[in-house]
Amino acid sequence: MRVSEFFQLGRTQAFLDFVDVQLDTDLPVFVDPTALRGLKSGFGHECASLVQHFFQAVLNRIQTGDDDDARRLLSSLNERNEFHLGYSQGQSQGHGFGDKSANSVWEALSRSQASRSGLLQDLEDTCLLIEGIGRDMVSDAVCNIIRGPLIRYTQSACAYYGVPLSPDVASGPIWDPVSERWGSELLPLPITTYGKVILVPKILVRHRLSYELGEYYRHFLLPEMQLEELNKNSSLVEVLKDGRRRVTKKALIEKYGSDKLAVVEQTIKHPQALTGYREQKQGNPPPPLLHEQFAEIEGMESPDWNALIDALRSTPVGNADATNYENVVEQLLTAIFYPSLCSPTKQREIHDGRKRIDITYTNESRSGFFHWLGQHYPSAFVFVECKNYGRELGNPELDQLAGRFSPMRGVFGLLVCRSLEDVSLFERRCIDTAKDQRGLIIALTDDDLVELAAAERDGHATSDFPLLMRRFRALVE
């Protein structure tokens, strides 16, 4: 049973911001530290900082001989798996560095030349350089290290989707970077028949970690080793009939091996290989999983766009159904704009509660329209106002949305309505608002939402969102 089914949310994965995990087992996806560092939001920066700080604290203790404290820090990384991510067979269970494995992980870290030489810098380096550590352990460790932000996310998501919280639930170990100690609290969390649940934003998970031993060894380290052998004119150098010299990767593997011990020894000799690998990964963080990938991993059908289009069309016009209309619009926009936009909030208060924004999204785009927007205009957040009117929109509605903008929050918003009788007139009003530097506003009607949803349904959608780009250019050109 999934989270959405247990709490009867009436939504499937595409229309949820969090990973809709099975409560009785694990979903084979992973939280990638490299992906965390690719996030632009405050949430992402906090998570990446916590992971880096914790791992450095462990390395510092190993390097100074404080073995007991290093083991203690590592042992808190494995509680029962409230996250339900990874490769568990049957009932969900953690795979972090804790419990019985804390001592073995400490021993592997403390004995490794990678730790003593300073080669290890990031948690994901352990996938390449430390025996016995793989993607499942790293992902589960990351989830535990960022437990604090994930709990806050869970509480926010539960409030958003109407999931009840039980009071005074044990949090599990929460990393405090100031004291460099693990703490715990009693706080509100969702409880199921399988225990407590901590939700993970789906923008964080990947099908596998971006750091892979085989990829690093064959495509980054072995080429450096080949150059060294050629420069030494070693016995591994072969001379071809045309006079060219070569060293095969097969010969290098046969001589030096390909296990992690060999990788560490050769990386110490060729640190530029690891530097290049890190730079390549940091410059190209792995993209989030798409709707189709989630459906395949979960063994579910693709999103039912037609059902939501029908729900949009059948929602009556008028104030009595304003909330229903807003809910349908939010589900559509959440699915259409993912993974560019994420973490929706409704009725967000600003100006000490004097103003409210119908829907607010965090802009985490790395390509396409919203990425381009973020490079040229303040748009850390994208604001949406929904109007279930049976009359024409005018300046008051534009002024309402424009009043939500600021250089810190963002200056771009979407005004969603059922229809526009005079499209040209409303576009001129949007242009006037832009020229007056009061913000950049695009109107989307029901027909526009159907067009965007149909593109997703038919497999033609891209993050470029040409409909949005056309209307945006009309504002500024």
SENULUM-292761 format. One record per residue (C-alpha): residue number from 1; residue in one letter; x, y, z. Coordinates in steps of 0.25 Angstrom, whole numbers, always signed. Example, Ala and Ser with C-alpha at 12.3 -4.5 7.8 and 13.67 -1.06 7.14 Angstrom:
residues 2
+-----+---------+-------+-------+-------+
| num | residuo |     X |     Y |     Z |
+-----+---------+-------+-------+-------+
|   1 |       a |   +49 |   -18 |   +31 |
|   2 |       s |   +55 |    -4 |   +29 |
+-----+---------+-------+-------+-------+
//
This chain:
residues 477
+-----+---------+-------+-------+-------+
| num | residuo |     X |     Y |     Z |
+-----+---------+-------+-------+-------+
|   1 |       m |    +0 |    +0 |    +0 |
|   2 |       r |    +5 |   +14 |    -4 |
|   3 |       v |    +5 |   +26 |    +4 |
|   4 |       s |    -6 |   +32 |    -5 |
|   5 |       e |   -14 |   +20 |    -3 |
|   6 |       f |   -13 |   +19 |   +12 |
|   7 |       f |   -17 |   +33 |   +14 |
|   8 |       q |   -27 |   +33 |    +3 |
|   9 |       l |   -21 |   +45 |    -4 |
|  10 |       g |   -28 |   +42 |   -18 |
|  11 |       r |   -15 |   +45 |   -25 |
|  12 |       t |    -4 |   +37 |   -32 |
|  13 |       q |   +11 |   +40 |   -33 |
|  14 |       a |   +10 |   +50 |   -44 |
|  15 |       f |    +1 |   +59 |   -37 |
|  16 |       l |    +9 |   +58 |   -23 |
|  17 |       d |   +22 |   +66 |   -20 |
|  18 |       f |   +27 |   +54 |   -11 |
|  19 |       v |   +31 |   +40 |   -15 |
|  20 |       d |   +19 |   +32 |   -13 |
|  21 |       v |   +26 |   +20 |    -7 |
|  22 |       q |   +21 |    +6 |    -3 |
|  23 |       l |   +19 |    +5 |   +12 |
|  24 |       d |   +22 |    -9 |   +13 |
|  25 |       t |   +35 |    -9 |    +5 |
|  26 |       d |   +45 |    +0 |    -2 |
|  27 |       l |   +45 |    +7 |   -15 |
|  28 |       p |   +58 |    +5 |   -23 |
|  29 |       v |   +61 |   +19 |   -24 |
|  30 |       f |   +73 |   +27 |   -17 |
|  31 |       v |   +76 |   +41 |   -12 |
|  32 |       d |   +88 |   +45 |   -19 |
|  33 |       p |   +98 |   +55 |   -12 |
|  34 |       t |  +102 |   +61 |   -25 |
|  35 |       a |   +87 |   +64 |   -28 |
|  36 |       l |   +86 |   +71 |   -15 |
|  37 |       r |   +97 |   +80 |   -19 |
|  38 |       g |   +90 |   +83 |   -32 |
|  39 |       l |   +78 |   +89 |   -25 |
|  40 |       k |   +77 |  +104 |   -25 |
|  41 |       s |   +67 |  +106 |   -14 |
|  42 |       g |   +70 |  +109 |    +1 |
|  43 |       f |   +65 |   +95 |    +4 |
|  44 |       g |   +75 |   +89 |    -5 |
|  45 |       h |   +86 |   +97 |    +0 |
|  46 |       e |   +83 |   +93 |   +14 |
|  47 |       c |   +83 |   +78 |   +11 |
|  48 |       a |   +96 |   +79 |    +3 |
|  49 |       s |  +103 |   +86 |   +14 |
|  50 |       l |   +98 |   +76 |   +25 |
|  51 |       v |  +103 |   +64 |   +17 |
|  52 |       q |  +117 |   +71 |   +14 |
|  53 |       h |  +118 |   +76 |   +29 |
|  54 |       f |  +115 |   +62 |   +34 |
|  55 |       f |  +125 |   +55 |   +26 |
|  56 |       q |  +136 |   +64 |   +28 |
|  57 |       a |  +133 |   +63 |   +43 |
|  58 |       v |  +135 |   +48 |   +42 |
|  59 |       l |  +148 |   +49 |   +34 |
|  60 |       n |  +153 |   +59 |   +44 |
|  61 |       r |  +152 |   +49 |   +55 |
|  62 |       i |  +158 |   +38 |   +47 |
|  63 |       q |  +170 |   +47 |   +44 |
|  64 |       t |  +172 |   +51 |   +58 |
|  65 |       g |  +170 |   +37 |   +64 |
|  66 |       d |  +157 |   +40 |   +71 |
|  67 |       d |  +152 |   +26 |   +67 |
|  68 |       d |  +141 |   +25 |   +78 |
|  69 |       d |  +134 |   +38 |   +74 |
|  70 |       a |  +136 |   +34 |   +59 |
|  71 |       r |  +129 |   +21 |   +61 |
|  72 |       r |  +118 |   +28 |   +70 |
|  73 |       l |  +115 |   +37 |   +59 |
|  74 |       l |  +114 |   +26 |   +48 |
|  75 |       s |  +105 |   +17 |   +57 |
|  76 |       s |   +94 |   +28 |   +57 |
|  77 |       l |   +92 |   +27 |   +42 |
|  78 |       n |   +83 |   +14 |   +42 |
|  79 |       e |   +70 |   +14 |   +48 |
|  80 |       r |   +58 |    +6 |   +43 |
|  81 |       n |   +56 |   +12 |   +29 |
|  82 |       e |   +44 |   +22 |   +30 |
|  83 |       f |   +48 |   +27 |   +16 |
|  84 |       h |   +45 |   +14 |    +9 |
|  85 |       l |   +56 |   +16 |    -2 |
|  86 |       g |   +66 |    +6 |    -7 |
|  87 |       y |   +67 |    -9 |   -10 |
|  88 |       s |   +61 |   -16 |    +2 |
|  89 |       q |   +54 |   -30 |    +0 |
|  90 |       g |   +41 |   -31 |    +7 |
|  91 |       q |   +39 |   -22 |   +19 |
|  92 |       s |   +46 |    -8 |   +18 |
|  93 |       q |   +59 |    -7 |   +25 |
|  94 |       g |   +71 |    +3 |   +26 |
|  95 |       h |   +84 |    +1 |   +19 |
|  96 |       g |   +92 |   +12 |   +25 |
|  97 |       f |  +105 |   +12 |   +32 |
|  98 |       g |   +99 |    +9 |   +46 |
|  99 |       d |   +97 |    -2 |   +55 |
| 100 |       k |  +107 |   -14 |   +53 |
| 101 |       s |  +113 |    -8 |   +40 |
| 102 |       a |  +118 |    +5 |   +48 |
| 103 |       n |  +130 |    -2 |   +53 |
| 104 |       s |  +133 |    -8 |   +39 |
| 105 |       v |  +131 |    +5 |   +32 |
| 106 |       w |  +140 |   +12 |   +42 |
| 107 |       e |  +150 |    +1 |   +40 |
| 108 |       a |  +150 |    +2 |   +25 |
| 109 |       l |  +150 |   +18 |   +26 |
| 110 |       s |  +162 |   +18 |   +36 |
| 111 |       r |  +170 |    +8 |   +28 |
| 112 |       s |  +168 |   +14 |   +15 |
| 113 |       q |  +179 |   +22 |    +8 |
| 114 |       a |  +168 |   +30 |    +2 |
| 115 |       s |  +164 |   +35 |   +16 |
| 116 |       r |  +178 |   +37 |   +21 |
| 117 |       s |  +183 |   +44 |    +9 |
| 118 |       g |  +172 |   +54 |    +8 |
| 119 |       l |  +167 |   +48 |    -5 |
| 120 |       l |  +153 |   +46 |    +1 |
| 121 |       q |  +145 |   +59 |    +1 |
| 122 |       d |  +130 |   +56 |    -2 |
| 123 |       l |  +121 |   +45 |    +3 |
| 124 |       e |  +119 |   +39 |   -11 |
| 125 |       d |  +134 |   +38 |   -12 |
| 126 |       t |  +133 |   +25 |    -3 |
| 127 |       c |  +125 |   +18 |   -14 |
| 128 |       l |  +138 |   +19 |   -22 |
| 129 |       l |  +149 |   +18 |   -12 |
| 130 |       i |  +144 |   +10 |    +1 |
| 131 |       e |  +141 |    -5 |    +1 |
| 132 |       g |  +128 |   -10 |    +5 |
| 133 |       i |  +120 |    +3 |    +2 |
| 134 |       g |  +110 |    +4 |    -9 |
| 135 |       r |   +99 |   +13 |   -14 |
| 136 |       d |   +89 |    +7 |    -4 |
| 137 |       m |   +97 |   +11 |    +8 |
| 138 |       v |  +101 |   +25 |    +3 |
| 139 |       s |   +86 |   +28 |    -1 |
| 140 |       d |   +81 |   +23 |   +13 |
| 141 |       a |   +92 |   +31 |   +20 |
| 142 |       v |   +89 |   +43 |   +13 |
| 143 |       c |   +74 |   +42 |   +17 |
| 144 |       n |   +78 |   +41 |   +31 |
| 145 |       i |   +87 |   +52 |   +31 |
| 146 |       i |   +77 |   +61 |   +25 |
| 147 |       r |   +66 |   +56 |   +34 |
| 148 |       g |   +63 |   +70 |   +40 |
| 149 |       p |   +60 |   +77 |   +27 |
| 150 |       l |   +52 |   +64 |   +22 |
| 151 |       i |   +44 |   +64 |   +34 |
| 152 |       r |   +40 |   +79 |   +32 |
| 153 |       y |   +37 |   +76 |   +18 |
| 154 |       t |   +28 |   +64 |   +22 |
| 155 |       q |   +20 |   +73 |   +32 |
| 156 |       s |   +18 |   +84 |   +21 |
| 157 |       a |   +14 |   +73 |   +11 |
| 158 |       c |    +4 |   +67 |   +20 |
| 159 |       a |    -2 |   +80 |   +23 |
| 160 |       y |    -3 |   +83 |    +8 |
| 161 |       y |    -9 |   +69 |    +4 |
| 162 |       g |   -18 |   +68 |   +17 |
| 163 |       v |   -10 |   +56 |   +23 |
| 164 |       p |   -12 |   +56 |   +38 |
| 165 |       l |    +0 |   +57 |   +48 |
| 166 |       s |    +1 |   +49 |   +61 |
| 167 |       p |    +7 |   +57 |   +72 |
| 168 |       d |   +20 |   +54 |   +80 |
| 169 |       v |   +26 |   +44 |   +70 |
| 170 |       a |   +41 |   +41 |   +72 |
| 171 |       s |   +48 |   +48 |   +61 |
| 172 |       g |   +60 |   +38 |   +61 |
| 173 |       p |   +74 |   +44 |   +61 |
| 174 |       i |   +75 |   +58 |   +55 |
| 175 |       w |   +89 |   +64 |   +52 |
| 176 |       d |   +93 |   +77 |   +58 |
| 177 |       p |  +104 |   +83 |   +50 |
| 178 |       v |  +107 |   +93 |   +61 |
| 179 |       s |  +110 |   +84 |   +73 |
| 180 |       e |  +114 |   +72 |   +63 |
| 181 |       r |  +105 |   +63 |   +71 |
| 182 |       w |   +92 |   +55 |   +68 |
| 183 |       g |   +80 |   +59 |   +75 |
| 184 |       s |   +65 |   +55 |   +75 |
| 185 |       e |   +52 |   +61 |   +78 |
| 186 |       l |   +37 |   +58 |   +80 |
| 187 |       l |   +29 |   +64 |   +68 |
| 188 |       p |   +17 |   +62 |   +59 |
| 189 |       l |   +19 |   +52 |   +48 |
| 190 |       p |   +10 |   +43 |   +40 |
| 191 |       i |    +7 |   +29 |   +46 |
| 192 |       t |    +3 |   +17 |   +38 |
| 193 |       t |    +1 |    +3 |   +42 |
| 194 |       y |   +15 |    +1 |   +37 |
| 195 |       g |   +20 |   +12 |   +46 |
| 196 |       k |   +24 |   +26 |   +44 |
| 197 |       v |   +27 |   +32 |   +30 |
| 198 |       i |   +37 |   +42 |   +26 |
| 199 |       l |   +34 |   +47 |   +12 |
| 200 |       v |   +45 |   +50 |    +2 |
| 201 |       p |   +43 |   +61 |   -10 |
| 202 |       k |   +43 |   +53 |   -23 |
| 203 |       i |   +52 |   +64 |   -29 |
| 204 |       l |   +63 |   +58 |   -20 |
| 205 |       v |   +63 |   +43 |   -24 |
| 206 |       r |   +70 |   +36 |   -36 |
| 207 |       h |   +70 |   +22 |   -41 |
| 208 |       r |   +84 |   +21 |   -38 |
| 209 |       l |   +95 |   +29 |   -32 |
| 210 |       s |  +103 |   +38 |   -42 |
| 211 |       y |  +117 |   +33 |   -36 |
| 212 |       e |  +120 |   +19 |   -42 |
| 213 |       l |  +133 |   +12 |   -40 |
| 214 |       g |  +133 |    +5 |   -54 |
| 215 |       e |  +130 |   +19 |   -61 |
| 216 |       y |  +141 |   +26 |   -53 |
| 217 |       y |  +152 |   +15 |   -54 |
| 218 |       r |  +150 |   +13 |   -69 |
| 219 |       h |  +147 |   +27 |   -74 |
| 220 |       f |  +155 |   +35 |   -65 |
| 221 |       l |  +166 |   +28 |   -57 |
| 222 |       l |  +170 |   +18 |   -68 |
| 223 |       p |  +173 |   +29 |   -78 |
| 224 |       e |  +183 |   +35 |   -68 |
| 225 |       m |  +189 |   +22 |   -66 |
| 226 |       q |  +191 |   +20 |   -81 |
| 227 |       l |  +198 |   +33 |   -82 |
| 228 |       e |  +208 |   +30 |   -71 |
| 229 |       e |  +211 |   +16 |   -77 |
| 230 |       l |  +214 |   +23 |   -90 |
| 231 |       n |  +222 |   +33 |   -84 |
| 232 |       k |  +231 |   +23 |   -77 |
| 233 |       n |  +231 |   +14 |   -90 |
| 234 |       s |  +228 |    +2 |   -80 |
| 235 |       s |  +226 |   -12 |   -84 |
| 236 |       l |  +211 |   -10 |   -86 |
| 237 |       v |  +214 |    -1 |   -98 |
| 238 |       e |  +211 |    -8 |  -111 |
| 239 |       v |  +216 |    -3 |  -125 |
| 240 |       l |  +206 |    -5 |  -136 |
| 241 |       k |  +210 |    -8 |  -151 |
| 242 |       d |  +208 |    +7 |  -154 |
| 243 |       g |  +218 |   +11 |  -143 |
| 244 |       r |  +207 |   +16 |  -134 |
| 245 |       r |  +209 |   +13 |  -119 |
| 246 |       r |  +198 |    +9 |  -110 |
| 247 |       v |  +195 |    +3 |   -96 |
| 248 |       t |  +182 |    -5 |   -95 |
| 249 |       k |  +172 |    -3 |   -83 |
| 250 |       k |  +171 |   -18 |   -83 |
| 251 |       a |  +186 |   -19 |   -80 |
| 252 |       l |  +186 |    -9 |   -69 |
| 253 |       i |  +174 |   -16 |   -62 |
| 254 |       e |  +182 |   -29 |   -63 |
| 255 |       k |  +194 |   -23 |   -57 |
| 256 |       y |  +188 |   -14 |   -46 |
| 257 |       g |  +174 |   -20 |   -44 |
| 258 |       s |  +161 |   -13 |   -44 |
| 259 |       d |  +156 |   -14 |   -29 |
| 260 |       k |  +155 |    -2 |   -20 |
| 261 |       l |  +169 |    -4 |   -14 |
| 262 |       a |  +175 |    -3 |   -28 |
| 263 |       v |  +166 |    +9 |   -31 |
| 264 |       v |  +171 |   +16 |   -18 |
| 265 |       e |  +185 |   +13 |   -21 |
| 266 |       q |  +185 |   +19 |   -35 |
| 267 |       t |  +176 |   +31 |   -31 |
| 268 |       i |  +187 |   +35 |   -21 |
| 269 |       k |  +197 |   +35 |   -33 |
| 270 |       h |  +187 |   +42 |   -42 |
| 271 |       p |  +178 |   +51 |   -34 |
| 272 |       q |  +175 |   +59 |   -46 |
| 273 |       a |  +166 |   +47 |   -50 |
| 274 |       l |  +157 |   +49 |   -38 |
| 275 |       t |  +157 |   +64 |   -39 |
| 276 |       g |  +152 |   +63 |   -54 |
| 277 |       y |  +142 |   +53 |   -50 |
| 278 |       r |  +136 |   +62 |   -39 |
| 279 |       e |  +136 |   +74 |   -48 |
| 280 |       q |  +129 |   +66 |   -59 |
| 281 |       k |  +118 |   +61 |   -49 |
| 282 |       q |  +117 |   +75 |   -42 |
| 283 |       g |  +115 |   +82 |   -55 |
| 284 |       n |  +105 |   +72 |   -60 |
| 285 |       p |   +97 |   +67 |   -48 |
| 286 |       p |   +87 |   +55 |   -52 |
| 287 |       p |   +74 |   +60 |   -56 |
| 288 |       p |   +61 |   +57 |   -47 |
| 289 |       l |   +53 |   +44 |   -51 |
| 290 |       l |   +42 |   +47 |   -61 |
| 291 |       h |   +27 |   +43 |   -59 |
| 292 |       e |   +29 |   +31 |   -69 |
| 293 |       q |   +42 |   +26 |   -61 |
| 294 |       f |   +34 |   +27 |   -48 |
| 295 |       a |   +23 |   +19 |   -55 |
| 296 |       e |   +33 |    +8 |   -59 |
| 297 |       i |   +40 |    +7 |   -46 |
| 298 |       e |   +27 |    +6 |   -38 |
| 299 |       g |   +20 |    -3 |   -48 |
| 300 |       m |    +9 |    +7 |   -50 |
| 301 |       e |    +1 |   +13 |   -62 |
| 302 |       s |    +5 |   +26 |   -67 |
| 303 |       p |    -2 |   +38 |   -62 |
| 304 |       d |   -17 |   +39 |   -66 |
| 305 |       w |   -17 |   +53 |   -72 |
| 306 |       n |   -31 |   +51 |   -79 |
| 307 |       a |   -37 |   +49 |   -65 |
| 308 |       l |   -31 |   +62 |   -60 |
| 309 |       i |   -35 |   +69 |   -73 |
| 310 |       d |   -49 |   +64 |   -71 |
| 311 |       a |   -49 |   +69 |   -56 |
| 312 |       l |   -45 |   +83 |   -61 |
| 313 |       r |   -55 |   +84 |   -72 |
| 314 |       s |   -66 |   +79 |   -62 |
| 315 |       t |   -63 |   +88 |   -51 |
| 316 |       p |   -74 |   +99 |   -50 |
| 317 |       v |   -71 |  +113 |   -52 |
| 318 |       g |   -73 |  +122 |   -40 |
| 319 |       n |   -69 |  +126 |   -26 |
| 320 |       a |   -75 |  +113 |   -20 |
| 321 |       d |   -65 |  +104 |   -27 |
| 322 |       a |   -53 |  +113 |   -26 |
| 323 |       t |   -46 |  +104 |   -17 |
| 324 |       n |   -49 |   +92 |   -26 |
| 325 |       y |   -44 |   +99 |   -38 |
| 326 |       e |   -31 |  +103 |   -31 |
| 327 |       n |   -29 |   +89 |   -27 |
| 328 |       v |   -30 |   +83 |   -41 |
| 329 |       v |   -21 |   +94 |   -46 |
| 330 |       e |   -11 |   +91 |   -36 |
| 331 |       q |   -11 |   +77 |   -40 |
| 332 |       l |    -9 |   +80 |   -54 |
| 333 |       l |    +2 |   +90 |   -52 |
| 334 |       t |    +9 |   +81 |   -42 |
| 335 |       a |   +10 |   +70 |   -53 |
| 336 |       i |   +12 |   +78 |   -65 |
| 337 |       f |   +23 |   +87 |   -60 |
| 338 |       y |   +31 |   +76 |   -52 |
| 339 |       p |   +42 |   +75 |   -50 |
| 340 |       s |   +45 |   +90 |   -54 |
| 341 |       l |   +35 |   +95 |   -43 |
| 342 |       c |   +33 |   +87 |   -30 |
| 343 |       s |   +29 |   +89 |   -15 |
| 344 |       p |   +15 |   +95 |   -17 |
| 345 |       t |    +9 |  +103 |    -6 |
| 346 |       k |    -5 |  +108 |    -5 |
| 347 |       q |   -10 |  +121 |    +1 |
| 348 |       r |    +4 |  +125 |    +5 |
| 349 |       e |    +4 |  +138 |   +13 |
| 350 |       i |   +13 |  +150 |   +11 |
| 351 |       h |   +14 |  +164 |   +17 |
| 352 |       d |   +10 |  +158 |   +31 |
| 353 |       g |    -2 |  +151 |   +26 |
| 354 |       r |    -8 |  +163 |   +19 |
| 355 |       k |    -7 |  +157 |    +5 |
| 356 |       r |    -8 |  +142 |    +1 |
| 357 |       i |    -3 |  +135 |   -12 |
| 358 |       d |   -12 |  +124 |   -17 |
| 359 |       i |    -1 |  +115 |   -21 |
| 360 |       t |   +14 |  +117 |   -20 |
| 361 |       y |   +25 |  +108 |   -27 |
| 362 |       t |   +40 |  +107 |   -25 |
| 363 |       n |   +48 |  +108 |   -38 |
| 364 |       e |   +58 |   +97 |   -38 |
| 365 |       s |   +59 |   +96 |   -53 |
| 366 |       r |   +72 |   +93 |   -60 |
| 367 |       s |   +67 |   +94 |   -74 |
| 368 |       g |   +56 |  +100 |   -83 |
| 369 |       f |   +47 |  +112 |   -81 |
| 370 |       f |   +48 |  +113 |   -66 |
| 371 |       h |   +63 |  +112 |   -66 |
| 372 |       w |   +64 |  +123 |   -76 |
| 373 |       l |   +54 |  +131 |   -68 |
| 374 |       g |   +63 |  +130 |   -56 |
| 375 |       q |   +76 |  +134 |   -63 |
| 376 |       h |   +69 |  +147 |   -68 |
| 377 |       y |   +59 |  +151 |   -57 |
| 378 |       p |   +57 |  +149 |   -42 |
| 379 |       s |   +49 |  +136 |   -41 |
| 380 |       a |   +53 |  +127 |   -30 |
| 381 |       f |   +38 |  +125 |   -28 |
| 382 |       v |   +27 |  +125 |   -38 |
| 383 |       f |   +13 |  +130 |   -34 |
| 384 |       v |    +0 |  +125 |   -38 |
| 385 |       e |   -14 |  +132 |   -36 |
| 386 |       c |   -27 |  +124 |   -40 |
| 387 |       k |   -39 |  +132 |   -44 |
| 388 |       n |   -52 |  +123 |   -46 |
| 389 |       y |   -59 |  +135 |   -51 |
| 390 |       g |   -71 |  +136 |   -60 |
| 391 |       r |   -67 |  +149 |   -65 |
| 392 |       e |   -55 |  +156 |   -72 |
| 393 |       l |   -42 |  +158 |   -64 |
| 394 |       g |   -37 |  +173 |   -63 |
| 395 |       n |   -27 |  +182 |   -56 |
| 396 |       p |   -31 |  +178 |   -42 |
| 397 |       e |   -27 |  +164 |   -44 |
| 398 |       l |   -14 |  +168 |   -50 |
| 399 |       d |   -11 |  +177 |   -39 |
| 400 |       q |   -14 |  +166 |   -29 |
| 401 |       l |    -4 |  +157 |   -35 |
| 402 |       a |    +6 |  +168 |   -37 |
| 403 |       g |    +5 |  +172 |   -22 |
| 404 |       r |   +11 |  +158 |   -19 |
| 405 |       f |   +24 |  +161 |   -26 |
| 406 |       s |   +38 |  +165 |   -21 |
| 407 |       p |   +52 |  +164 |   -25 |
| 408 |       m |   +55 |  +154 |   -14 |
| 409 |       r |   +42 |  +145 |   -17 |
| 410 |       g |   +41 |  +147 |   -32 |
| 411 |       v |   +34 |  +155 |   -42 |
| 412 |       f |   +28 |  +145 |   -51 |
| 413 |       g |   +14 |  +139 |   -49 |
| 414 |       l |    +2 |  +132 |   -56 |
| 415 |       l |   -12 |  +137 |   -56 |
| 416 |       v |   -21 |  +125 |   -58 |
| 417 |       c |   -35 |  +127 |   -62 |
| 418 |       r |   -46 |  +119 |   -70 |
| 419 |       s |   -46 |  +128 |   -82 |
| 420 |       l |   -43 |  +141 |   -88 |
| 421 |       e |   -53 |  +148 |   -97 |
| 422 |       d |   -44 |  +159 |  -102 |
| 423 |       v |   -30 |  +152 |  -102 |
| 424 |       s |   -23 |  +164 |  -109 |
| 425 |       l |   -28 |  +174 |   -99 |
| 426 |       f |   -23 |  +166 |   -87 |
| 427 |       e |   -10 |  +164 |   -93 |
| 428 |       r |    -8 |  +179 |   -95 |
| 429 |       r |   -11 |  +180 |   -80 |
| 430 |       c |    +0 |  +170 |   -77 |
| 431 |       i |    +9 |  +178 |   -86 |
| 432 |       d |    +6 |  +191 |   -78 |
| 433 |       t |    +9 |  +184 |   -65 |
| 434 |       a |   +22 |  +179 |   -70 |
| 435 |       k |   +26 |  +193 |   -76 |
| 436 |       d |   +22 |  +199 |   -62 |
| 437 |       q |   +32 |  +189 |   -56 |
| 438 |       r |   +21 |  +183 |   -47 |
| 439 |       g |   +24 |  +169 |   -52 |
| 440 |       l |   +23 |  +159 |   -63 |
| 441 |       i |    +9 |  +152 |   -64 |
| 442 |       i |    +4 |  +142 |   -74 |
| 443 |       a |   -10 |  +137 |   -74 |
| 444 |       l |   -14 |  +123 |   -76 |
| 445 |       t |   -28 |  +119 |   -79 |
| 446 |       d |   -35 |  +105 |   -78 |
| 447 |       d |   -32 |  +103 |   -93 |
| 448 |       d |   -17 |  +106 |   -90 |
| 449 |       l |   -16 |   +96 |   -79 |
| 450 |       v |   -23 |   +85 |   -88 |
| 451 |       e |   -12 |   +88 |   -99 |
| 452 |       l |    -1 |   +87 |   -89 |
| 453 |       a |    -7 |   +74 |   -83 |
| 454 |       a |   -10 |   +68 |   -96 |
| 455 |       a |    +5 |   +70 |  -100 |
| 456 |       e |    +9 |   +62 |   -88 |
| 457 |       r |    -1 |   +51 |   -91 |
| 458 |       d |    +3 |   +50 |  -105 |
| 459 |       g |   +18 |   +50 |  -102 |
| 460 |       h |   +21 |   +64 |  -109 |
| 461 |       a |   +24 |   +72 |   -97 |
| 462 |       t |   +38 |   +78 |   -94 |
| 463 |       s |   +43 |   +87 |   -83 |
| 464 |       d |   +44 |   +98 |   -93 |
| 465 |       f |   +29 |  +101 |   -92 |
| 466 |       p |   +27 |  +108 |  -105 |
| 467 |       l |   +14 |  +114 |  -102 |
| 468 |       l |   +19 |  +121 |   -89 |
| 469 |       m |   +31 |  +126 |   -97 |
| 470 |       r |   +23 |  +132 |  -108 |
| 471 |       r |   +14 |  +139 |   -98 |
| 472 |       f |   +26 |  +144 |   -90 |
| 473 |       r |   +33 |  +149 |  -102 |
| 474 |       a |   +21 |  +157 |  -105 |
| 475 |       l |   +22 |  +164 |   -92 |
| 476 |       v |   +36 |  +169 |   -93 |
| 477 |       e |   +39 |  +171 |  -108 |
+-----+---------+-------+-------+-------+
//
